[in-house]
């Protein structure tokens, strides 16, 4: 599952460093380190088969901190942790509850393998580009223009964006 998820990261436009399958003393134990070539943003991936067992969010935050200390990630502002869950069970939301209780919503996100595959399919059909993927994965900022622009394209108000520049959302001409 770990290799499949990392391959999906590559298909989504990230430069991926595959992680280890088992911990090795003295090595950082991430499952994947994804780097966005267009924005120099880093995703540290942690793959879980399910949410049935308790997951300590401090481990993933520790991987991010270790990668910063190792100078593989420039700053905390340029990194986010992403849990990719194989069998997502909505009624078991202990991971989400942990992230909320520990106030780590600015650092950590969760996505199911199914949703990650869906993003890959949408990108393959050119409904999404790499900048769109980033706007969904990176923890939200106060500004929501990029999300509104993404929604507007899906609703047909804007043509697909050919480049990955998400610095500005164009004006939308609403037709009634």
Steps between C-alpha positions, in 0.01 A plus 500: 500500500785739584658471154161542331429815699843644420451421131172691518697791645721493189196490272365806684814690398715467811864400511489203737753346732373156597520424872607192687274203571635459852671733740879513501681651796639840409284538187187711457204261477264674256309295240541761228642849453323684217636829369301733278732624227287807433464630854783342702243355738566170675249230590615235746281199436403241759307200365262312728297195400215609731410723793398211726805532724605824673743710296736741672516821300822593678684242285414674171569844646832358621586385146433851370717652774779249429491580126525871585796431730657291222453797259280298265207734575584874525240608759187377677296744288602303191388161631192304590434147618253288305346180632387273218257239634430178309171403662334818611233443762304822558351378826850447636637852487762473773774634269293802402403553865867485603596761240218727617565450872873562458429809286711371213258587218761739361755217477316175428239376251328165434394347168380153408677301231173508306491882505867518404426272202208727409732803498737305274219416258383862496854617428539243221178628340640854535218608730766587760861614482781481755412841649144378559631192677714722723206727583310194623781327689672797664319598820272790419604857547257780575487584127265270307540646149681193367220273617233728352695504171515120503126477562430758227693293244299190591177695473604621155556867585870485414698305240755245626822664608796379292773613736556425867507865608239537771616840619188678388145394425354670191175692515195286435238624258177360641233449238143454618 
